[in-house]
Amino acid sequence: MNDKQSPRKETVVWTGILSDIALAAAKGGVGYLSGSKALMGDAIYSGADAAARLAGVIPWHPKQNSKPSGSVRSRAVQGNKEPLAAILFSVLILMGGLQVVFSAIRDLTRGHLSAPGQSALAAVLLCIVFKEAVFQYQYRYFKKKGDGSHAAYADSHRFSLYTSITVFIGIALAMTGGYMNWHPLIYLDPVAALLTGGLILRKGYSLITSSVYSKKLQELPSEEAASFIETVQRVHGVIRVEQLRALEEGSCVNLDVKISVNPRISVLEAQDISECARKLLQHRFVHVGEVHMEVVPYDPGYPYKSNHELVDNDVPTLLQ
């Protein structure tokens, strides 16, 4: 029943994509009518956000074996096979960023600029509020879901917010220069467009590098993974952490954990313990993405034997 009441993941993701497309269209239209190059650059950045998320959602490549992998590393390697469409989107984003940069440089060198209209400032403010509302909706959903996607959304939203704030400052100062007849301030609108073009190029470069080159997985040293082990050991039912592998992938950390539990408990109880440990890791450490849990029965090893083995085993342990 809870699954029916909660929004589907695809719906939440597509809400963000469609909102970015709508923002790109609104910013582009208002920016063209008001003569603000900075707002048009912000429109291209919103379109780049939509393209980057669209490249990760649509299954452009053929389906592979649907058998689940056995570790975080194997699934991460399979996930690094980016579709060819992501490279196409990357090239389009880079071309858009270069167009914004060249247009801003041309306006700065040509001179005779005019201040943007008031609609540009109102549009960027409304777009910031709308973008923040959509982000809070997505961030809370994915944080509640506990799959680590909220960290990636927060990182992407941070640079989008930087872009909008830069555009807002550039437009506001350019309008102030127009009202006060202070011509140097009018140049801040194309200057903001130039900075926005740089952020667009950064986004396109990061997308194309993640598409062409496989993401490098770096295993964290045991000293940095000690906090993860300590957290898992606090879960009731976990006897010992047999193995914990922390793989750093970008801004996220994927964990491959092997724990031992009481061999006399049921499989369902063991699954509950592993699920509790997984949720605790993802909620305590916001940078933790995927967590793969493996549960094994606790074995003290030779020459020790557990109590249940002494009771159930009728075979003598000493030579007669």
One Martini backbone bead per residue (centre of mass of N, CA, C, O) as a GRO file, in nm:
protein
  320
    1MET     BB    1   0.056   0.063  -0.019
    2ASN     BB    2   0.305   0.250  -0.009
    3ASP     BB    3   0.380   0.217  -0.311
    4LYS     BB    4   0.119   0.363  -0.417
    5GLN     BB    5   0.156   0.640  -0.264
    6SER     BB    6   0.421   0.661  -0.379
    7PRO     BB    7   0.622   0.786  -0.598
    8ARG     BB    8   0.763   0.732  -0.877
    9LYS     BB    9   1.073   0.750  -1.004
   10GLU     BB   10   1.005   0.830  -1.298
   11THR     BB   11   0.827   1.073  -1.225
   12VAL     BB   12   1.043   1.240  -1.080
   13VAL     BB   13   1.249   1.256  -1.309
   14TRP     BB   14   1.056   1.376  -1.532
   15THR     BB   15   0.992   1.632  -1.378
   16GLY     BB   16   1.279   1.752  -1.400
   17ILE     BB   17   1.305   1.750  -1.707
   18LEU     BB   18   1.049   1.920  -1.780
   19SER     BB   19   1.130   2.166  -1.610
   20ASP     BB   20   1.390   2.232  -1.766
   21ILE     BB   21   1.253   2.277  -2.038
   22ALA     BB   22   1.066   2.506  -1.944
   23LEU     BB   23   1.291   2.694  -1.845
   24ALA     BB   24   1.438   2.722  -2.115
   25ALA     BB   25   1.201   2.848  -2.270
   26ALA     BB   26   1.147   3.091  -2.084
   27LYS     BB   27   1.430   3.217  -2.081
   28GLY     BB   28   1.470   3.243  -2.385
   29GLY     BB   29   1.228   3.425  -2.448
   30VAL     BB   30   1.287   3.658  -2.248
   31GLY     BB   31   1.581   3.709  -2.335
   32TYR     BB   32   1.514   3.791  -2.629
   33LEU     BB   33   1.309   4.027  -2.565
   34SER     BB   34   1.511   4.181  -2.348
   35GLY     BB   35   1.830   4.142  -2.425
   36SER     BB   36   1.950   3.892  -2.252
   37LYS     BB   37   2.234   3.699  -2.248
   38ALA     BB   38   2.232   3.571  -1.968
   39LEU     BB   39   1.948   3.435  -1.987
   40MET     BB   40   2.018   3.263  -2.236
   41GLY     BB   41   2.241   3.107  -2.094
   42ASP     BB   42   2.055   2.988  -1.873
   43ALA     BB   43   1.882   2.830  -2.075
   44ILE     BB   44   2.109   2.641  -2.170
   45TYR     BB   45   2.162   2.518  -1.893
   46SER     BB   46   1.883   2.389  -1.859
   47GLY     BB   47   1.912   2.216  -2.114
   48ALA     BB   48   2.162   2.062  -2.007
   49ASP     BB   49   2.019   1.930  -1.771
   50ALA     BB   50   1.813   1.773  -1.939
   51ALA     BB   51   2.018   1.616  -2.115
   52ALA     BB   52   2.174   1.472  -1.888
   53ARG     BB   53   1.922   1.319  -1.773
   54LEU     BB   54   1.826   1.189  -2.040
   55ALA     BB   55   2.085   1.012  -2.085
   56GLY     BB   56   2.022   0.840  -1.804
   57VAL     BB   57   1.720   0.727  -1.881
   58ILE     BB   58   1.744   0.641  -2.165
   59PRO     BB   59   1.758   0.322  -2.335
   60TRP     BB   60   1.973   0.314  -2.596
   61HIS     BB   61   2.080   0.055  -2.525
   62PRO     BB   62   2.091  -0.262  -2.520
   63LYS     BB   63   1.997  -0.525  -2.359
   64GLN     BB   64   2.108  -0.709  -2.104
   65ASN     BB   65   2.177  -0.893  -1.862
   66SER     BB   66   1.944  -0.930  -1.583
   67LYS     BB   67   2.144  -1.035  -1.396
   68PRO     BB   68   2.254  -0.991  -1.100
   69SER     BB   69   2.502  -0.871  -0.936
   70GLY     BB   70   2.751  -0.938  -0.672
   71SER     BB   71   2.858  -0.633  -0.686
   72VAL     BB   72   2.950  -0.310  -0.696
   73ARG     BB   73   3.174  -0.326  -0.909
   74SER     BB   74   3.018  -0.476  -1.136
   75ARG     BB   75   2.789  -0.262  -1.158
   76ALA     BB   76   2.971  -0.017  -1.217
   77VAL     BB   77   3.094  -0.121  -1.480
   78GLN     BB   78   2.821  -0.145  -1.631
   79GLY     BB   79   2.737   0.164  -1.582
   80ASN     BB   80   2.984   0.281  -1.772
   81LYS     BB   81   2.802   0.217  -2.026
   82GLU     BB   82   2.751   0.454  -2.224
   83PRO     BB   83   2.572   0.604  -2.441
   84LEU     BB   84   2.587   0.769  -2.742
   85ALA     BB   85   2.389   1.003  -2.667
   86ALA     BB   86   2.566   1.139  -2.450
   87ILE     BB   87   2.775   1.248  -2.653
   88LEU     BB   88   2.579   1.421  -2.814
   89PHE     BB   89   2.493   1.602  -2.578
   90SER     BB   90   2.776   1.706  -2.514
   91VAL     BB   91   2.824   1.851  -2.782
   92LEU     BB   92   2.580   2.042  -2.763
   93ILE     BB   93   2.667   2.180  -2.501
   94LEU     BB   94   2.938   2.287  -2.605
   95MET     BB   95   2.819   2.456  -2.835
   96GLY     BB   96   2.644   2.635  -2.654
   97GLY     BB   97   2.876   2.750  -2.482
   98LEU     BB   98   3.035   2.878  -2.717
   99GLN     BB   99   2.810   3.067  -2.812
  100VAL     BB  100   2.794   3.232  -2.552
  101VAL     BB  101   3.088   3.326  -2.543
  102PHE     BB  102   3.103   3.465  -2.825
  103SER     BB  103   2.866   3.660  -2.779
  104ALA     BB  104   2.986   3.806  -2.531
  105ILE     BB  105   3.248   3.903  -2.666
  106ARG     BB  106   3.116   4.066  -2.892
  107ASP     BB  107   2.966   4.267  -2.704
  108LEU     BB  108   3.220   4.372  -2.551
  109THR     BB  109   3.375   4.476  -2.815
  110ARG     BB  110   3.146   4.656  -2.949
  111GLY     BB  111   2.929   4.778  -2.782
  112HIS     BB  112   2.645   4.946  -2.746
  113LEU     BB  113   2.467   4.892  -2.500
  114SER     BB  114   2.173   4.753  -2.339
  115ALA     BB  115   1.948   4.729  -2.110
  116PRO     BB  116   1.758   4.519  -1.968
  117GLY     BB  117   1.463   4.424  -1.890
  118GLN     BB  118   1.241   4.358  -1.632
  119SER     BB  119   1.160   4.067  -1.722
  120ALA     BB  120   1.433   3.931  -1.664
  121LEU     BB  121   1.434   3.958  -1.355
  122ALA     BB  122   1.161   3.816  -1.303
  123ALA     BB  123   1.229   3.547  -1.442
  124VAL     BB  124   1.473   3.457  -1.266
  125LEU     BB  125   1.320   3.450  -0.999
  126LEU     BB  126   1.096   3.246  -1.076
  127CYS     BB  127   1.295   3.018  -1.160
  128ILE     BB  128   1.430   2.978  -0.887
  129VAL     BB  129   1.177   2.897  -0.731
  130PHE     BB  130   1.091   2.659  -0.913
  131LYS     BB  131   1.356   2.496  -0.896
  132GLU     BB  132   1.355   2.461  -0.585
  133ALA     BB  133   1.088   2.304  -0.565
  134VAL     BB  134   1.175   2.062  -0.741
  135PHE     BB  135   1.423   1.983  -0.576
  136GLN     BB  136   1.283   1.925  -0.306
  137TYR     BB  137   1.110   1.697  -0.418
  138GLN     BB  138   1.345   1.512  -0.512
  139TYR     BB  139   1.526   1.505  -0.261
  140ARG     BB  140   1.317   1.382  -0.059
  141TYR     BB  141   1.257   1.126  -0.213
  142PHE     BB  142   1.552   1.006  -0.239
  143LYS     BB  143   1.612   1.014   0.065
  144LYS     BB  144   1.377   0.824   0.144
  145LYS     BB  145   1.467   0.588  -0.042
  146GLY     BB  146   1.792   0.531  -0.011
  147ASP     BB  147   2.000   0.543  -0.302
  148GLY     BB  148   2.188   0.823  -0.330
  149SER     BB  149   2.060   1.046  -0.535
  150HIS     BB  150   2.059   1.311  -0.363
  151ALA     BB  151   2.359   1.387  -0.400
  152ALA     BB  152   2.353   1.435  -0.708
  153TYR     BB  153   2.131   1.651  -0.707
  154ALA     BB  154   2.277   1.854  -0.525
  155ASP     BB  155   2.525   1.899  -0.709
  156SER     BB  156   2.366   1.998  -0.961
  157HIS     BB  157   2.205   2.230  -0.821
  158ARG     BB  158   2.438   2.411  -0.732
  159PHE     BB  159   2.530   2.504  -1.021
  160SER     BB  160   2.254   2.612  -1.108
  161LEU     BB  161   2.242   2.828  -0.886
  162TYR     BB  162   2.497   2.980  -0.965
  163THR     BB  163   2.397   3.067  -1.242
  164SER     BB  164   2.143   3.227  -1.156
  165ILE     BB  165   2.290   3.428  -0.969
  166THR     BB  166   2.475   3.547  -1.183
  167VAL     BB  167   2.246   3.650  -1.365
  168PHE     BB  168   2.103   3.828  -1.157
  169ILE     BB  169   2.340   4.022  -1.104
  170GLY     BB  170   2.387   4.114  -1.395
  171ILE     BB  171   2.102   4.229  -1.449
  172ALA     BB  172   2.078   4.425  -1.209
  173LEU     BB  173   2.330   4.598  -1.276
  174ALA     BB  174   2.246   4.675  -1.565
  175MET     BB  175   1.985   4.821  -1.482
  176THR     BB  176   2.122   5.025  -1.297
  177GLY     BB  177   2.296   5.153  -1.523
  178GLY     BB  178   2.051   5.249  -1.693
  179TYR     BB  179   1.919   5.438  -1.475
  180MET     BB  180   2.212   5.596  -1.403
  181ASN     BB  181   2.398   5.626  -1.656
  182TRP     BB  182   2.605   5.370  -1.620
  183HIS     BB  183   2.772   5.206  -1.855
  184PRO     BB  184   2.960   4.984  -1.721
  185LEU     BB  185   2.721   4.809  -1.597
  186ILE     BB  186   2.607   4.693  -1.869
  187TYR     BB  187   2.846   4.478  -1.904
  188LEU     BB  188   2.741   4.258  -1.690
  189ASP     BB  189   2.565   4.087  -1.872
  190PRO     BB  190   2.788   3.962  -2.061
  191VAL     BB  191   2.961   3.866  -1.824
  192ALA     BB  192   2.751   3.661  -1.719
  193ALA     BB  193   2.743   3.506  -1.987
  194LEU     BB  194   3.039   3.417  -1.977
  195LEU     BB  195   3.018   3.254  -1.712
  196THR     BB  196   2.793   3.067  -1.810
  197GLY     BB  197   2.954   2.941  -2.042
  198GLY     BB  198   3.162   2.807  -1.856
  199LEU     BB  199   2.953   2.621  -1.709
  200ILE     BB  200   2.863   2.474  -1.963
  201LEU     BB  201   3.140   2.356  -2.038
  202ARG     BB  202   3.170   2.195  -1.778
  203LYS     BB  203   2.924   2.014  -1.816
  204GLY     BB  204   3.004   1.892  -2.091
  205TYR     BB  205   3.275   1.773  -1.998
  206SER     BB  206   3.170   1.587  -1.770
  207LEU     BB  207   2.984   1.418  -1.958
  208ILE     BB  208   3.199   1.320  -2.169
  209THR     BB  209   3.392   1.180  -1.966
  210SER     BB  210   3.169   0.980  -1.851
  211SER     BB  211   3.123   0.847  -2.142
  212VAL     BB  212   3.407   0.768  -2.252
  213TYR     BB  213   3.510   0.735  -1.966
  214SER     BB  214   3.561   0.546  -1.716
  215LYS     BB  215   3.497   0.531  -1.397
  216LYS     BB  216   3.691   0.564  -1.129
  217LEU     BB  217   3.779   0.323  -0.887
  218GLN     BB  218   3.836   0.398  -0.543
  219GLU     BB  219   3.979   0.261  -0.275
  220LEU     BB  220   3.951   0.294   0.042
  221PRO     BB  221   4.098   0.312   0.316
  222SER     BB  222   4.075   0.167   0.626
  223GLU     BB  223   4.059   0.431   0.790
  224GLU     BB  224   3.802   0.552   0.635
  225ALA     BB  225   3.624   0.273   0.684
  226ALA     BB  226   3.581   0.259   0.997
  227SER     BB  227   3.305   0.408   1.025
  228PHE     BB  228   3.139   0.194   0.877
  229ILE     BB  229   3.198  -0.044   1.065
  230GLU     BB  230   3.090   0.085   1.325
  231THR     BB  231   2.798   0.117   1.226
  232VAL     BB  232   2.734  -0.184   1.169
  233GLN     BB  233   2.801  -0.292   1.465
  234ARG     BB  234   2.538  -0.144   1.593
  235VAL     BB  235   2.369  -0.356   1.485
  236HIS     BB  236   2.131  -0.566   1.563
  237GLY     BB  237   2.284  -0.897   1.489
  238VAL     BB  238   2.576  -0.818   1.448
  239ILE     BB  239   2.875  -0.979   1.496
  240ARG     BB  240   3.043  -0.929   1.215
  241VAL     BB  241   3.274  -0.773   0.997
  242GLU     BB  242   3.422  -0.931   0.741
  243GLN     BB  243   3.361  -0.709   0.503
  244LEU     BB  244   3.481  -0.383   0.360
  245ARG     BB  245   3.407  -0.198   0.061
  246ALA     BB  246   3.524   0.121  -0.055
  247LEU     BB  247   3.395   0.301  -0.339
  248GLU     BB  248   3.507   0.568  -0.523
  249GLU     BB  249   3.257   0.770  -0.717
  250GLY     BB  250   3.328   1.059  -0.717
  251SER     BB  251   3.096   1.184  -0.476
  252CYS     BB  252   3.066   0.882  -0.418
  253VAL     BB  253   2.999   0.585  -0.204
  254ASN     BB  254   3.052   0.246  -0.240
  255LEU     BB  255   2.929  -0.055  -0.081
  256ASP     BB  256   3.085  -0.371   0.035
  257VAL     BB  257   2.917  -0.594   0.252
  258LYS     BB  258   3.019  -0.836   0.512
  259ILE     BB  259   2.820  -1.030   0.727
  260SER     BB  260   2.765  -1.177   1.051
  261VAL     BB  261   2.543  -1.420   1.190
  262ASN     BB  262   2.330  -1.607   1.335
  263PRO     BB  263   2.283  -1.942   1.235
  264ARG     BB  264   1.978  -1.974   1.386
  265ILE     BB  265   1.846  -1.791   1.208
  266SER     BB  266   1.654  -1.666   0.980
  267VAL     BB  267   1.638  -1.535   0.669
  268LEU     BB  268   1.452  -1.295   0.736
  269GLU     BB  269   1.624  -1.186   0.971
  270ALA     BB  270   1.880  -1.137   0.801
  271GLN     BB  271   1.749  -0.932   0.607
  272ASP     BB  272   1.673  -0.723   0.822
  273ILE     BB  273   1.960  -0.663   0.915
  274SER     BB  274   2.076  -0.570   0.640
  275GLU     BB  275   1.867  -0.341   0.594
  276CYS     BB  276   1.939  -0.178   0.846
  277ALA     BB  277   2.236  -0.128   0.769
  278ARG     BB  278   2.187   0.017   0.500
  279LYS     BB  279   2.012   0.255   0.606
  280LEU     BB  280   2.218   0.362   0.811
  281LEU     BB  281   2.438   0.440   0.607
  282GLN     BB  282   2.258   0.632   0.418
  283HIS     BB  283   2.171   0.829   0.660
  284ARG     BB  284   2.452   0.906   0.791
  285PHE     BB  285   2.575   0.903   0.489
  286VAL     BB  286   2.528   1.113   0.218
  287HIS     BB  287   2.771   0.989   0.023
  288VAL     BB  288   2.618   0.729   0.012
  289GLY     BB  289   2.504   0.506  -0.208
  290GLU     BB  290   2.561   0.205  -0.273
  291VAL     BB  291   2.452  -0.103  -0.098
  292HIS     BB  292   2.606  -0.421  -0.049
  293MET     BB  293   2.471  -0.707   0.104
  294GLU     BB  294   2.626  -0.978   0.296
  295VAL     BB  295   2.518  -1.289   0.438
  296VAL     BB  296   2.664  -1.482   0.704
  297PRO     BB  297   2.750  -1.725   0.901
  298TYR     BB  298   2.887  -1.770   1.197
  299ASP     BB  299   3.248  -1.855   1.226
  300PRO     BB  300   3.495  -1.926   1.455
  301GLY     BB  301   3.657  -2.167   1.410
  302TYR     BB  302   3.941  -2.326   1.445
  303PRO     BB  303   3.889  -2.500   1.754
  304TYR     BB  304   3.609  -2.383   1.749
  305LYS     BB  305   3.267  -2.416   1.873
  306SER     BB  306   2.950  -2.407   1.861
  307ASN     BB  307   2.672  -2.492   2.038
  308HIS     BB  308   2.500  -2.619   1.807
  309GLU     BB  309   2.716  -2.826   1.723
  310LEU     BB  310   2.730  -2.984   1.997
  311VAL     BB  311   2.425  -3.069   1.997
  312ASP     BB  312   2.373  -3.181   1.692
  313ASN     BB  313   2.639  -3.340   1.718
  314ASP     BB  314   2.718  -3.696   1.752
  315VAL     BB  315   3.004  -3.677   1.681
  316PRO     BB  316   3.297  -3.733   1.787
  317THR     BB  317   3.594  -3.528   1.860
  318LEU     BB  318   3.744  -3.785   1.958
  319LEU     BB  319   3.962  -4.027   1.967
  320GLN     BB  320   3.923  -4.389   2.030
   0.00000   0.00000   0.00000
